[in-house]
Structures are given as structure tokens and as C-alpha cells.
Amino acid sequence: MSGVPRAAVAVAMPTIRVVSEEAERRLTDAGIDQPALEAAWLLEHALGLSPLMQRVQADHELTDAECECARALVARRTRREPLQYVLGTQEFCGREFQVTPAVLIPRPESALLVAEAVRRCADHPAATIVDVGTGSGCLAVSVALALPHARVVAIDVSAEALAVAQRNMVQHGCDARIDCLQGDLLAPIDAPAWRHKIDVMVSNPPYIADGDLATLQPEVGCFEPRLALAGGPDGMGVHRRLLQQAPSYLKTGGALLMEVGLGQAAAVCRLAEESGWFQTAAVLQDEAGIARVVCFEKNESHVEPVASDH
């Protein structure tokens, strides 16, 4: 019996269309809201092809390495890892920032902090501005680029977060104008040289109540850094500490701008005014109509809170 001749069998490689449809199915099964759109973004990252070119070249066969890369990215997303961490970037104030699981993913509402800081420094372009809890550095970078003569300081307790922030500063060409300091809140500037020298402080502190962390969507609760989310029993623990520490460093009339969570604005304003150090200058709403940023100005002199009869 003669042996069957061995013929080279050409194995068809998966095309872009096949891998794209497979990615969309897997993302759909994982409960992702926009599976087709995210599949296109993930393939763009893996293949270097825009969604439009993916459609134009839908029948193009992929190599084993390309398939492996695309499927690995999709697998991470199906585990509900945030798309921004998978892709490694997030847009903020019209610029792209690097993000890793060491930092909170920038949200569009935080742009209110940038806009208000810039507005307040319009007549004082050489202002000193401190970003407390800088994370990715998106606030510090955005302010520094808008105010090229300002002195900007970025503080974070996490060395890993500061490393990400510094990469973003280099990427946007402003690393030479931003001082990065590691430490808890204002501890890194606890020196006489900083007393009453700061014009504006901005902060997006953690503001999720500890008991609510378990209710967050998986992308947030399971992947974003707890240090940047957990704000204590009522979510306002860090706000309280900043309100206590900031008066020693702000100039008279200087501003403390803080992001707050849903339903927290009134309570934080009350804390600020009861301290005797601050008056509420504004409460800014985000696009959803939520009171999102509270703006306080340091009083000319410390005003003791009035005792209540109730």
C-alpha cells in the first residue's frame, strides 16, 4: 500500500473581519456596552489600523503575532479592566495622557478645576498653583500649559502615580516647569518657605464613601486605585483634612478648589465656612447638572465660627 503523499497544506490565517467579529462577540458576552466600537479601538491599538482602515482591509490576513496581540487585549477587556488601562491612554482637556492602574482615570468633569484655576490666575500669570493628589498629572499639566509663567507643584503620596505624572509632563513638554513632590497631602511643602505663598490649590480627592466601594461598576471598584477612590466613612475625609491644612499655605484671598461627589457639595461648603478660614466663592456644576467643584477663598483673617443655639 503506497503512502499518501505529503502535500503542503496552506492554512488560511484569520482576517481582520474574523478577528473583529470574534472580539465583538466576546465583548458582548462580557456585558460591554459598546462592543463593536471597543472592538475596533482594541484592534486599532493592536494592529495600528484605524477603524476605517479595518473595514477597508477587512479581508487582510493577520499574522499569528497580530492575532495573539489583539486577542490578549480583548481578553483583558472581557475581564472588565477599563479600556483606558488596556489602551494605556485617556483624553483630558483635548490632550492624551498616559494612564496605568497606579492612577485614577481622568474624567471630563475634572476639567472644571482646570478652567477655574486658569480663570482665577488670568490677572496673575506668575501664580503659584499646587495640585494635591496629582495622579496622572492631568490637572497639573493642563494648568501649566494654560499658564506658561505659573509655578506649578504636583503632589502625590504614591511614587507609582508620580512616575506616571512625570511621563505625562515630559510628553507634553512641561516637565521643567512642574515640581513633583511625594507625600501625604500638603506634608511635602510643610516648611516656612511655603507659608502663605500659594495662590490656588486644586484637588480631585477620593470622595467615595468606603461602604459604597463594593457597589461601583467592576471597571472602577476592581481596577482603579483604592487610594484614589476611598474617602472615608462619608467620602469627605480627605476634604476635611485639606480644609484644615490649606489655610497655612494659601495667601489671603487664595483659592482652594476641590472636586466632590454626588450630594457632597453642601456639606463640604458647610465644613469650610464653619472652620472660620474660608468663604464659599462658587459651586460649579458638571454637564449632568451635578454640583461637582466647590471653590473657597481664604478669609483675610481667621473668623471664629459662630456658636449655634441649636
ChimeraX commands (.cxc) that place a marker at each C-alpha (Angstrom):
marker #1 position 0.00,0.00,0.00 radius 0.5
marker #1 position 1.51,3.20,-1.13 radius 0.5
marker #1 position 1.72,6.02,1.36 radius 0.5
marker #1 position -0.32,9.14,0.93 radius 0.5
marker #1 position 1.94,11.82,-0.45 radius 0.5
marker #1 position 2.52,14.64,1.93 radius 0.5
marker #1 position 1.34,17.82,0.34 radius 0.5
marker #1 position 1.86,21.19,1.83 radius 0.5
marker #1 position -1.48,22.35,3.15 radius 0.5
marker #1 position -1.96,26.10,3.22 radius 0.5
marker #1 position -3.66,27.14,6.41 radius 0.5
marker #1 position -5.68,30.28,6.00 radius 0.5
marker #1 position -4.89,32.88,8.61 radius 0.5
marker #1 position -7.73,34.77,10.29 radius 0.5
marker #1 position -8.66,38.00,8.58 radius 0.5
marker #1 position -9.31,41.34,10.22 radius 0.5
marker #1 position -13.04,40.73,9.75 radius 0.5
marker #1 position -12.88,37.36,11.53 radius 0.5
marker #1 position -10.87,38.69,14.47 radius 0.5
marker #1 position -13.07,41.79,14.72 radius 0.5
marker #1 position -16.29,39.76,14.78 radius 0.5
marker #1 position -14.79,37.40,17.34 radius 0.5
marker #1 position -13.78,40.35,19.53 radius 0.5
marker #1 position -17.24,41.88,19.30 radius 0.5
marker #1 position -18.87,38.59,20.35 radius 0.5
marker #1 position -16.56,38.20,23.33 radius 0.5
marker #1 position -17.13,41.78,24.47 radius 0.5
marker #1 position -20.88,41.38,24.07 radius 0.5
marker #1 position -20.82,38.23,26.21 radius 0.5
marker #1 position -18.82,40.14,28.86 radius 0.5
marker #1 position -21.53,42.81,29.12 radius 0.5
marker #1 position -19.59,45.65,27.49 radius 0.5
marker #1 position -21.95,48.44,26.45 radius 0.5
marker #1 position -20.46,49.28,23.04 radius 0.5
marker #1 position -18.81,46.04,21.90 radius 0.5
marker #1 position -18.40,46.92,18.23 radius 0.5
marker #1 position -16.84,50.30,18.98 radius 0.5
marker #1 position -14.50,48.94,21.64 radius 0.5
marker #1 position -13.50,46.01,19.42 radius 0.5
marker #1 position -12.47,48.50,16.74 radius 0.5
marker #1 position -10.44,50.54,19.25 radius 0.5
marker #1 position -8.70,47.44,20.60 radius 0.5
marker #1 position -7.81,46.27,17.11 radius 0.5
marker #1 position -6.56,49.75,16.25 radius 0.5
marker #1 position -4.20,49.52,19.22 radius 0.5
marker #1 position -3.06,46.01,18.28 radius 0.5
marker #1 position -2.72,46.48,14.52 radius 0.5
marker #1 position -2.07,50.18,14.08 radius 0.5
marker #1 position -5.07,50.46,11.75 radius 0.5
marker #1 position -7.88,52.97,12.23 radius 0.5
marker #1 position -11.46,51.63,12.39 radius 0.5
marker #1 position -11.97,52.92,8.83 radius 0.5
marker #1 position -8.92,51.07,7.52 radius 0.5
marker #1 position -10.03,47.93,9.36 radius 0.5
marker #1 position -13.19,47.99,7.24 radius 0.5
marker #1 position -11.29,48.79,4.04 radius 0.5
marker #1 position -8.84,45.94,4.67 radius 0.5
marker #1 position -11.34,43.55,6.26 radius 0.5
marker #1 position -10.10,40.59,4.21 radius 0.5
marker #1 position -6.45,41.16,5.07 radius 0.5
marker #1 position -4.97,38.12,6.79 radius 0.5
marker #1 position -3.25,38.62,10.14 radius 0.5
marker #1 position -0.09,37.01,11.39 radius 0.5
marker #1 position -0.02,34.79,14.46 radius 0.5
marker #1 position 1.63,37.61,16.43 radius 0.5
marker #1 position -1.06,40.12,15.40 radius 0.5
marker #1 position -3.86,37.72,16.32 radius 0.5
marker #1 position -2.25,36.95,19.66 radius 0.5
marker #1 position -1.84,40.65,20.48 radius 0.5
marker #1 position -5.42,41.52,19.53 radius 0.5
marker #1 position -6.91,38.60,21.44 radius 0.5
marker #1 position -4.83,39.38,24.53 radius 0.5
marker #1 position -6.18,42.93,24.60 radius 0.5
marker #1 position -9.74,41.70,24.17 radius 0.5
marker #1 position -9.25,39.17,26.97 radius 0.5
marker #1 position -8.19,41.94,29.35 radius 0.5
marker #1 position -11.27,43.97,28.47 radius 0.5
marker #1 position -13.61,40.98,28.91 radius 0.5
marker #1 position -12.35,40.78,32.49 radius 0.5
marker #1 position -13.74,44.33,32.78 radius 0.5
marker #1 position -10.37,46.00,33.01 radius 0.5
marker #1 position -11.03,49.63,31.99 radius 0.5
marker #1 position -10.48,50.29,28.31 radius 0.5
marker #1 position -8.20,53.20,29.24 radius 0.5
marker #1 position -5.83,50.89,31.11 radius 0.5
marker #1 position -5.85,48.37,28.28 radius 0.5
marker #1 position -5.02,51.07,25.72 radius 0.5
marker #1 position -2.80,52.97,28.17 radius 0.5
marker #1 position -4.25,56.41,27.45 radius 0.5
marker #1 position -7.15,58.76,28.20 radius 0.5
marker #1 position -8.04,62.11,26.67 radius 0.5
marker #1 position -8.38,65.10,29.01 radius 0.5
marker #1 position -8.78,68.77,28.09 radius 0.5
marker #1 position -8.05,67.90,24.47 radius 0.5
marker #1 position -4.78,66.12,25.23 radius 0.5
marker #1 position -3.83,62.47,25.52 radius 0.5
marker #1 position -2.50,61.29,28.88 radius 0.5
marker #1 position -0.82,58.03,29.78 radius 0.5
marker #1 position -2.70,56.06,32.43 radius 0.5
marker #1 position -1.90,52.88,34.35 radius 0.5
marker #1 position -3.64,51.11,37.25 radius 0.5
marker #1 position -1.49,53.29,39.55 radius 0.5
marker #1 position -3.62,56.34,38.75 radius 0.5
marker #1 position -7.26,57.32,38.59 radius 0.5
marker #1 position -8.56,57.60,35.03 radius 0.5
marker #1 position -9.17,61.31,34.26 radius 0.5
marker #1 position -12.84,62.26,33.95 radius 0.5
marker #1 position -14.18,65.16,31.87 radius 0.5
marker #1 position -15.81,66.84,34.88 radius 0.5
marker #1 position -12.37,67.43,36.42 radius 0.5
marker #1 position -11.76,69.95,33.64 radius 0.5
marker #1 position -13.86,72.33,35.76 radius 0.5
marker #1 position -10.92,72.50,38.18 radius 0.5
marker #1 position -8.55,73.48,35.37 radius 0.5
marker #1 position -10.88,76.12,33.94 radius 0.5
marker #1 position -11.49,77.72,37.34 radius 0.5
marker #1 position -7.80,77.75,38.29 radius 0.5
marker #1 position -6.90,79.37,34.97 radius 0.5
marker #1 position -9.70,81.92,35.28 radius 0.5
marker #1 position -8.53,82.93,38.74 radius 0.5
marker #1 position -4.96,83.40,37.55 radius 0.5
marker #1 position -5.80,85.38,34.41 radius 0.5
marker #1 position -4.59,88.63,36.00 radius 0.5
marker #1 position -1.73,86.95,37.84 radius 0.5
marker #1 position 0.02,84.74,35.26 radius 0.5
marker #1 position 3.01,84.05,37.55 radius 0.5
marker #1 position 0.80,82.50,40.23 radius 0.5
marker #1 position 1.83,79.54,42.36 radius 0.5
marker #1 position -0.56,76.63,41.91 radius 0.5
marker #1 position -0.49,73.33,43.78 radius 0.5
marker #1 position -2.21,70.16,42.55 radius 0.5
marker #1 position -2.85,67.93,45.57 radius 0.5
marker #1 position -3.15,64.24,44.69 radius 0.5
marker #1 position -1.97,64.72,41.12 radius 0.5
marker #1 position -2.39,61.10,39.95 radius 0.5
marker #1 position -1.80,61.08,36.20 radius 0.5
marker #1 position -0.80,64.74,36.36 radius 0.5
marker #1 position -3.64,65.76,34.06 radius 0.5
marker #1 position -4.60,68.79,36.19 radius 0.5
marker #1 position -1.04,70.00,36.75 radius 0.5
marker #1 position -0.11,69.60,33.07 radius 0.5
marker #1 position -3.29,71.27,31.81 radius 0.5
marker #1 position -2.84,74.24,34.16 radius 0.5
marker #1 position 0.87,74.57,33.36 radius 0.5
marker #1 position 0.20,74.62,29.62 radius 0.5
marker #1 position -2.57,77.20,30.01 radius 0.5
marker #1 position -0.41,79.38,32.30 radius 0.5
marker #1 position 3.14,79.17,30.95 radius 0.5
marker #1 position 4.54,81.61,33.55 radius 0.5
marker #1 position 2.94,79.97,36.58 radius 0.5
marker #1 position 4.81,77.92,39.15 radius 0.5
marker #1 position 3.06,74.55,39.38 radius 0.5
marker #1 position 3.63,71.91,42.05 radius 0.5
marker #1 position 2.23,68.38,41.79 radius 0.5
marker #1 position 1.95,66.30,44.97 radius 0.5
marker #1 position 1.01,62.65,45.39 radius 0.5
marker #1 position 1.54,60.11,48.14 radius 0.5
marker #1 position 2.11,57.36,45.57 radius 0.5
marker #1 position 5.55,57.07,43.95 radius 0.5
marker #1 position 3.98,54.97,41.18 radius 0.5
marker #1 position 1.45,57.70,40.42 radius 0.5
marker #1 position 4.15,60.37,40.37 radius 0.5
marker #1 position 6.10,58.29,37.86 radius 0.5
marker #1 position 3.09,58.30,35.53 radius 0.5
marker #1 position 2.58,62.04,36.09 radius 0.5
marker #1 position 6.21,62.76,35.24 radius 0.5
marker #1 position 5.95,60.78,32.00 radius 0.5
marker #1 position 2.94,62.88,31.04 radius 0.5
marker #1 position 4.80,66.07,31.89 radius 0.5
marker #1 position 7.67,65.02,29.64 radius 0.5
marker #1 position 5.25,64.01,26.88 radius 0.5
marker #1 position 3.63,67.46,26.93 radius 0.5
marker #1 position 6.88,69.37,27.26 radius 0.5
marker #1 position 6.23,70.98,30.64 radius 0.5
marker #1 position 8.29,68.78,32.96 radius 0.5
marker #1 position 10.82,71.55,33.57 radius 0.5
marker #1 position 8.07,73.83,34.91 radius 0.5
marker #1 position 6.34,71.43,37.33 radius 0.5
marker #1 position 7.84,70.34,40.63 radius 0.5
marker #1 position 6.80,66.81,41.63 radius 0.5
marker #1 position 6.78,66.07,45.35 radius 0.5
marker #1 position 5.91,62.83,47.10 radius 0.5
marker #1 position 3.97,62.83,50.33 radius 0.5
marker #1 position 0.59,62.86,52.04 radius 0.5
marker #1 position -1.50,65.90,51.07 radius 0.5
marker #1 position 0.48,69.06,51.96 radius 0.5
marker #1 position 3.22,67.38,54.01 radius 0.5
marker #1 position 5.85,67.85,51.24 radius 0.5
marker #1 position 5.51,71.66,51.48 radius 0.5
marker #1 position 5.42,71.83,55.27 radius 0.5
marker #1 position 8.19,74.41,55.52 radius 0.5
marker #1 position 8.32,78.15,56.29 radius 0.5
marker #1 position 9.15,78.96,52.67 radius 0.5
marker #1 position 5.71,77.78,51.62 radius 0.5
marker #1 position 3.65,79.54,54.30 radius 0.5
marker #1 position 1.02,81.83,52.80 radius 0.5
marker #1 position 2.68,81.65,49.35 radius 0.5
marker #1 position 0.15,79.68,47.30 radius 0.5
marker #1 position -2.41,81.39,45.08 radius 0.5
marker #1 position -4.54,78.38,44.11 radius 0.5
marker #1 position -4.81,74.78,45.27 radius 0.5
marker #1 position -6.65,72.27,43.11 radius 0.5
marker #1 position -7.55,68.75,44.14 radius 0.5
marker #1 position -9.63,65.84,42.98 radius 0.5
marker #1 position -9.52,63.93,46.27 radius 0.5
marker #1 position -11.04,60.50,46.84 radius 0.5
marker #1 position -14.72,61.02,47.60 radius 0.5
marker #1 position -16.41,57.62,47.53 radius 0.5
marker #1 position -17.73,56.53,50.93 radius 0.5
marker #1 position -15.90,53.37,52.00 radius 0.5
marker #1 position -19.18,51.45,52.24 radius 0.5
marker #1 position -20.08,52.31,48.65 radius 0.5
marker #1 position -16.93,50.93,47.06 radius 0.5
marker #1 position -18.45,47.47,46.68 radius 0.5
marker #1 position -21.35,48.93,44.66 radius 0.5
marker #1 position -19.16,50.51,41.98 radius 0.5
marker #1 position -19.04,49.05,38.48 radius 0.5
marker #1 position -16.25,46.47,38.10 radius 0.5
marker #1 position -14.08,48.75,35.97 radius 0.5
marker #1 position -13.86,51.22,38.86 radius 0.5
marker #1 position -14.11,49.16,42.02 radius 0.5
marker #1 position -11.86,46.31,40.93 radius 0.5
marker #1 position -9.19,48.13,38.92 radius 0.5
marker #1 position -8.80,51.81,39.79 radius 0.5
marker #1 position -6.58,52.50,42.83 radius 0.5
marker #1 position -8.48,52.37,46.10 radius 0.5
marker #1 position -6.22,55.13,47.40 radius 0.5
marker #1 position -7.74,57.48,44.82 radius 0.5
marker #1 position -11.32,56.40,45.49 radius 0.5
marker #1 position -11.94,55.75,49.19 radius 0.5
marker #1 position -12.79,58.93,51.07 radius 0.5
marker #1 position -13.61,57.51,54.48 radius 0.5
marker #1 position -16.96,56.64,56.08 radius 0.5
marker #1 position -18.81,59.55,54.44 radius 0.5
marker #1 position -16.48,60.12,51.50 radius 0.5
marker #1 position -15.32,63.52,52.79 radius 0.5
marker #1 position -12.37,62.56,54.97 radius 0.5
marker #1 position -9.74,64.00,52.65 radius 0.5
marker #1 position -11.78,67.17,52.08 radius 0.5
marker #1 position -11.77,67.75,55.85 radius 0.5
marker #1 position -8.01,67.30,56.06 radius 0.5
marker #1 position -7.37,69.68,53.17 radius 0.5
marker #1 position -9.64,72.29,54.71 radius 0.5
marker #1 position -7.59,72.03,57.90 radius 0.5
marker #1 position -4.18,72.15,56.22 radius 0.5
marker #1 position -4.70,74.61,53.36 radius 0.5
marker #1 position -5.00,77.88,55.37 radius 0.5
marker #1 position -1.37,77.66,56.45 radius 0.5
marker #1 position -0.18,77.75,52.84 radius 0.5
marker #1 position -2.71,79.83,50.93 radius 0.5
marker #1 position -2.32,83.56,50.55 radius 0.5
marker #1 position -5.12,85.73,51.87 radius 0.5
marker #1 position -7.79,85.55,49.19 radius 0.5
marker #1 position -6.16,82.42,47.80 radius 0.5
marker #1 position -8.45,79.71,46.48 radius 0.5
marker #1 position -8.97,76.08,47.36 radius 0.5
marker #1 position -10.78,74.22,44.56 radius 0.5
marker #1 position -11.95,70.67,45.24 radius 0.5
marker #1 position -13.97,68.13,43.33 radius 0.5
marker #1 position -16.78,66.49,45.30 radius 0.5
marker #1 position -19.08,63.52,44.88 radius 0.5
marker #1 position -22.81,63.46,44.26 radius 0.5
marker #1 position -24.65,65.22,47.09 radius 0.5
marker #1 position -21.49,66.30,48.93 radius 0.5
marker #1 position -21.17,69.95,47.87 radius 0.5
marker #1 position -23.42,71.48,50.54 radius 0.5
marker #1 position -21.81,69.50,53.33 radius 0.5
marker #1 position -18.26,70.40,52.24 radius 0.5
marker #1 position -19.22,74.08,51.93 radius 0.5
marker #1 position -20.62,73.97,55.44 radius 0.5
marker #1 position -17.39,72.42,56.75 radius 0.5
marker #1 position -15.34,75.13,55.03 radius 0.5
marker #1 position -17.37,78.01,56.38 radius 0.5
marker #1 position -17.65,76.57,59.88 radius 0.5
marker #1 position -13.85,76.39,60.03 radius 0.5
marker #1 position -13.78,80.18,60.00 radius 0.5
marker #1 position -10.98,80.17,57.43 radius 0.5
marker #1 position -12.98,80.13,54.21 radius 0.5
marker #1 position -15.90,81.61,52.40 radius 0.5
marker #1 position -17.63,79.82,49.55 radius 0.5
marker #1 position -16.95,81.64,46.29 radius 0.5
marker #1 position -18.72,79.29,43.88 radius 0.5
marker #1 position -20.12,75.82,43.34 radius 0.5
marker #1 position -19.66,74.61,39.78 radius 0.5
marker #1 position -21.92,72.08,38.08 radius 0.5
marker #1 position -20.82,69.45,35.59 radius 0.5
marker #1 position -22.62,68.71,32.33 radius 0.5
marker #1 position -25.08,66.45,34.16 radius 0.5
marker #1 position -26.09,69.32,36.44 radius 0.5
marker #1 position -24.31,67.79,39.47 radius 0.5
marker #1 position -22.58,70.18,41.88 radius 0.5
marker #1 position -19.07,68.91,41.18 radius 0.5
marker #1 position -16.47,71.53,42.19 radius 0.5
marker #1 position -16.50,73.70,45.30 radius 0.5
marker #1 position -14.47,76.92,45.29 radius 0.5
marker #1 position -13.35,78.50,48.55 radius 0.5
marker #1 position -11.44,81.70,49.22 radius 0.5
marker #1 position -9.30,82.18,52.30 radius 0.5
marker #1 position -10.60,84.92,54.55 radius 0.5
marker #1 position -8.48,87.98,55.27 radius 0.5
marker #1 position -8.28,86.91,58.89 radius 0.5
marker #1 position -9.40,83.83,60.69 radius 0.5
marker #1 position -13.06,84.17,61.65 radius 0.5
marker #1 position -14.13,82.01,64.55 radius 0.5
marker #1 position -17.33,80.10,63.73 radius 0.5
marker #1 position -20.47,81.46,65.36 radius 0.5
marker #1 position -21.83,79.17,68.03 radius 0.5
marker #1 position -25.24,77.76,67.21 radius 0.5
marker #1 position -28.14,77.84,69.67 radius 0.5
marker #1 position -29.41,74.61,68.23 radius 0.5
marker link #1:1,2 radius 0.2
marker link #1:2,3 radius 0.2
marker link #1:3,4 radius 0.2
marker link #1:4,5 radius 0.2
marker link #1:5,6 radius 0.2
marker link #1:6,7 radius 0.2
marker link #1:7,8 radius 0.2
marker link #1:8,9 radius 0.2
marker link #1:9,10 radius 0.2
marker link #1:10,11 radius 0.2
marker link #1:11,12 radius 0.2
marker link #1:12,13 radius 0.2
marker link #1:13,14 radius 0.2
marker link #1:14,15 radius 0.2
marker link #1:15,16 radius 0.2
marker link #1:16,17 radius 0.2
marker link #1:17,18 radius 0.2
marker link #1:18,19 radius 0.2
marker link #1:19,20 radius 0.2
marker link #1:20,21 radius 0.2
marker link #1:21,22 radius 0.2
marker link #1:22,23 radius 0.2
marker link #1:23,24 radius 0.2
marker link #1:24,25 radius 0.2
marker link #1:25,26 radius 0.2
marker link #1:26,27 radius 0.2
marker link #1:27,28 radius 0.2
marker link #1:28,29 radius 0.2
marker link #1:29,30 radius 0.2
marker link #1:30,31 radius 0.2
marker link #1:31,32 radius 0.2
marker link #1:32,33 radius 0.2
marker link #1:33,34 radius 0.2
marker link #1:34,35 radius 0.2
marker link #1:35,36 radius 0.2
marker link #1:36,37 radius 0.2
marker link #1:37,38 radius 0.2
marker link #1:38,39 radius 0.2
marker link #1:39,40 radius 0.2
marker link #1:40,41 radius 0.2
marker link #1:41,42 radius 0.2
marker link #1:42,43 radius 0.2
marker link #1:43,44 radius 0.2
marker link #1:44,45 radius 0.2
marker link #1:45,46 radius 0.2
marker link #1:46,47 radius 0.2
marker link #1:47,48 radius 0.2
marker link #1:48,49 radius 0.2
marker link #1:49,50 radius 0.2
marker link #1:50,51 radius 0.2
marker link #1:51,52 radius 0.2
marker link #1:52,53 radius 0.2
marker link #1:53,54 radius 0.2
marker link #1:54,55 radius 0.2
marker link #1:55,56 radius 0.2
marker link #1:56,57 radius 0.2
marker link #1:57,58 radius 0.2
marker link #1:58,59 radius 0.2
marker link #1:59,60 radius 0.2
marker link #1:60,61 radius 0.2
marker link #1:61,62 radius 0.2
marker link #1:62,63 radius 0.2
marker link #1:63,64 radius 0.2
marker link #1:64,65 radius 0.2
marker link #1:65,66 radius 0.2
marker link #1:66,67 radius 0.2
marker link #1:67,68 radius 0.2
marker link #1:68,69 radius 0.2
marker link #1:69,70 radius 0.2
marker link #1:70,71 radius 0.2
marker link #1:71,72 radius 0.2
marker link #1:72,73 radius 0.2
marker link #1:73,74 radius 0.2
marker link #1:74,75 radius 0.2
marker link #1:75,76 radius 0.2
marker link #1:76,77 radius 0.2
marker link #1:77,78 radius 0.2
marker link #1:78,79 radius 0.2
marker link #1:79,80 radius 0.2
marker link #1:80,81 radius 0.2
marker link #1:81,82 radius 0.2
marker link #1:82,83 radius 0.2
marker link #1:83,84 radius 0.2
marker link #1:84,85 radius 0.2
marker link #1:85,86 radius 0.2
marker link #1:86,87 radius 0.2
marker link #1:87,88 radius 0.2
marker link #1:88,89 radius 0.2
marker link #1:89,90 radius 0.2
marker link #1:90,91 radius 0.2
marker link #1:91,92 radius 0.2
marker link #1:92,93 radius 0.2
marker link #1:93,94 radius 0.2
marker link #1:94,95 radius 0.2
marker link #1:95,96 radius 0.2
marker link #1:96,97 radius 0.2
marker link #1:97,98 radius 0.2
marker link #1:98,99 radius 0.2
marker link #1:99,100 radius 0.2
marker link #1:100,101 radius 0.2
marker link #1:101,102 radius 0.2
marker link #1:102,103 radius 0.2
marker link #1:103,104 radius 0.2
marker link #1:104,105 radius 0.2
marker link #1:105,106 radius 0.2
marker link #1:106,107 radius 0.2
marker link #1:107,108 radius 0.2
marker link #1:108,109 radius 0.2
marker link #1:109,110 radius 0.2
marker link #1:110,111 radius 0.2
marker link #1:111,112 radius 0.2
marker link #1:112,113 radius 0.2
marker link #1:113,114 radius 0.2
marker link #1:114,115 radius 0.2
marker link #1:115,116 radius 0.2
marker link #1:116,117 radius 0.2
marker link #1:117,118 radius 0.2
marker link #1:118,119 radius 0.2
marker link #1:119,120 radius 0.2
marker link #1:120,121 radius 0.2
marker link #1:121,122 radius 0.2
marker link #1:122,123 radius 0.2
marker link #1:123,124 radius 0.2
marker link #1:124,125 radius 0.2
marker link #1:125,126 radius 0.2
marker link #1:126,127 radius 0.2
marker link #1:127,128 radius 0.2
marker link #1:128,129 radius 0.2
marker link #1:129,130 radius 0.2
marker link #1:130,131 radius 0.2
marker link #1:131,132 radius 0.2
marker link #1:132,133 radius 0.2
marker link #1:133,134 radius 0.2
marker link #1:134,135 radius 0.2
marker link #1:135,136 radius 0.2
marker link #1:136,137 radius 0.2
marker link #1:137,138 radius 0.2
marker link #1:138,139 radius 0.2
marker link #1:139,140 radius 0.2
marker link #1:140,141 radius 0.2
marker link #1:141,142 radius 0.2
marker link #1:142,143 radius 0.2
marker link #1:143,144 radius 0.2
marker link #1:144,145 radius 0.2
marker link #1:145,146 radius 0.2
marker link #1:146,147 radius 0.2
marker link #1:147,148 radius 0.2
marker link #1:148,149 radius 0.2
marker link #1:149,150 radius 0.2
marker link #1:150,151 radius 0.2
marker link #1:151,152 radius 0.2
marker link #1:152,153 radius 0.2
marker link #1:153,154 radius 0.2
marker link #1:154,155 radius 0.2
marker link #1:155,156 radius 0.2
marker link #1:156,157 radius 0.2
marker link #1:157,158 radius 0.2
marker link #1:158,159 radius 0.2
marker link #1:159,160 radius 0.2
marker link #1:160,161 radius 0.2
marker link #1:161,162 radius 0.2
marker link #1:162,163 radius 0.2
marker link #1:163,164 radius 0.2
marker link #1:164,165 radius 0.2
marker link #1:165,166 radius 0.2
marker link #1:166,167 radius 0.2
marker link #1:167,168 radius 0.2
marker link #1:168,169 radius 0.2
marker link #1:169,170 radius 0.2
marker link #1:170,171 radius 0.2
marker link #1:171,172 radius 0.2
marker link #1:172,173 radius 0.2
marker link #1:173,174 radius 0.2
marker link #1:174,175 radius 0.2
marker link #1:175,176 radius 0.2
marker link #1:176,177 radius 0.2
marker link #1:177,178 radius 0.2
marker link #1:178,179 radius 0.2
marker link #1:179,180 radius 0.2
marker link #1:180,181 radius 0.2
marker link #1:181,182 radius 0.2
marker link #1:182,183 radius 0.2
marker link #1:183,184 radius 0.2
marker link #1:184,185 radius 0.2
marker link #1:185,186 radius 0.2
marker link #1:186,187 radius 0.2
marker link #1:187,188 radius 0.2
marker link #1:188,189 radius 0.2
marker link #1:189,190 radius 0.2
marker link #1:190,191 radius 0.2
marker link #1:191,192 radius 0.2
marker link #1:192,193 radius 0.2
marker link #1:193,194 radius 0.2
marker link #1:194,195 radius 0.2
marker link #1:195,196 radius 0.2
marker link #1:196,197 radius 0.2
marker link #1:197,198 radius 0.2
marker link #1:198,199 radius 0.2
marker link #1:199,200 radius 0.2
marker link #1:200,201 radius 0.2
marker link #1:201,202 radius 0.2
marker link #1:202,203 radius 0.2
marker link #1:203,204 radius 0.2
marker link #1:204,205 radius 0.2
marker link #1:205,206 radius 0.2
marker link #1:206,207 radius 0.2
marker link #1:207,208 radius 0.2
marker link #1:208,209 radius 0.2
marker link #1:209,210 radius 0.2
marker link #1:210,211 radius 0.2
marker link #1:211,212 radius 0.2
marker link #1:212,213 radius 0.2
marker link #1:213,214 radius 0.2
marker link #1:214,215 radius 0.2
marker link #1:215,216 radius 0.2
marker link #1:216,217 radius 0.2
marker link #1:217,218 radius 0.2
marker link #1:218,219 radius 0.2
marker link #1:219,220 radius 0.2
marker link #1:220,221 radius 0.2
marker link #1:221,222 radius 0.2
marker link #1:222,223 radius 0.2
marker link #1:223,224 radius 0.2
marker link #1:224,225 radius 0.2
marker link #1:225,226 radius 0.2
marker link #1:226,227 radius 0.2
marker link #1:227,228 radius 0.2
marker link #1:228,229 radius 0.2
marker link #1:229,230 radius 0.2
marker link #1:230,231 radius 0.2
marker link #1:231,232 radius 0.2
marker link #1:232,233 radius 0.2
marker link #1:233,234 radius 0.2
marker link #1:234,235 radius 0.2
marker link #1:235,236 radius 0.2
marker link #1:236,237 radius 0.2
marker link #1:237,238 radius 0.2
marker link #1:238,239 radius 0.2
marker link #1:239,240 radius 0.2
marker link #1:240,241 radius 0.2
marker link #1:241,242 radius 0.2
marker link #1:242,243 radius 0.2
marker link #1:243,244 radius 0.2
marker link #1:244,245 radius 0.2
marker link #1:245,246 radius 0.2
marker link #1:246,247 radius 0.2
marker link #1:247,248 radius 0.2
marker link #1:248,249 radius 0.2
marker link #1:249,250 radius 0.2
marker link #1:250,251 radius 0.2
marker link #1:251,252 radius 0.2
marker link #1:252,253 radius 0.2
marker link #1:253,254 radius 0.2
marker link #1:254,255 radius 0.2
marker link #1:255,256 radius 0.2
marker link #1:256,257 radius 0.2
marker link #1:257,258 radius 0.2
marker link #1:258,259 radius 0.2
marker link #1:259,260 radius 0.2
marker link #1:260,261 radius 0.2
marker link #1:261,262 radius 0.2
marker link #1:262,263 radius 0.2
marker link #1:263,264 radius 0.2
marker link #1:264,265 radius 0.2
marker link #1:265,266 radius 0.2
marker link #1:266,267 radius 0.2
marker link #1:267,268 radius 0.2
marker link #1:268,269 radius 0.2
marker link #1:269,270 radius 0.2
marker link #1:270,271 radius 0.2
marker link #1:271,272 radius 0.2
marker link #1:272,273 radius 0.2
marker link #1:273,274 radius 0.2
marker link #1:274,275 radius 0.2
marker link #1:275,276 radius 0.2
marker link #1:276,277 radius 0.2
marker link #1:277,278 radius 0.2
marker link #1:278,279 radius 0.2
marker link #1:279,280 radius 0.2
marker link #1:280,281 radius 0.2
marker link #1:281,282 radius 0.2
marker link #1:282,283 radius 0.2
marker link #1:283,284 radius 0.2
marker link #1:284,285 radius 0.2
marker link #1:285,286 radius 0.2
marker link #1:286,287 radius 0.2
marker link #1:287,288 radius 0.2
marker link #1:288,289 radius 0.2
marker link #1:289,290 radius 0.2
marker link #1:290,291 radius 0.2
marker link #1:291,292 radius 0.2
marker link #1:292,293 radius 0.2
marker link #1:293,294 radius 0.2
marker link #1:294,295 radius 0.2
marker link #1:295,296 radius 0.2
marker link #1:296,297 radius 0.2
marker link #1:297,298 radius 0.2
marker link #1:298,299 radius 0.2
marker link #1:299,300 radius 0.2
marker link #1:300,301 radius 0.2
marker link #1:301,302 radius 0.2
marker link #1:302,303 radius 0.2
marker link #1:303,304 radius 0.2
marker link #1:304,305 radius 0.2
marker link #1:305,306 radius 0.2
marker link #1:306,307 radius 0.2
marker link #1:307,308 radius 0.2
marker link #1:308,309 radius 0.2
marker link #1:309,310 radius 0.2
view
